[in-house]
Amino acid sequence: MVSLLHEGVIKLVRDRPAFVAELLGGVLQVEVPGFDEARLAEAALNVLVPAEYRADAVVVFERDAPVFGAIIE
């Protein structure tokens, strides 16, 4: 079930993708490698079997090339 908290976090991520690095590091103690840019990526997560999954947001952290990715659900 969608909640205001859920939608609020997704809005923050979509408006400022680098916020995900703060969430991962500060809340989950996941170390995100150094990056110059964080950008949203395609959120459709397709598989070969006839199923489709869509994430609320996908963020890619880059330093000349992708260095880390996060799927926000």
Buried (B, 14 or more C-beta within 10 A) or exposed (E): EEEEEEEEBBEBBBEEBBBBBEBBEEEEEEEBEEBEEBEBBEBEEEEEEEEEEEBBBBBBBBEEEEBBEBBBE
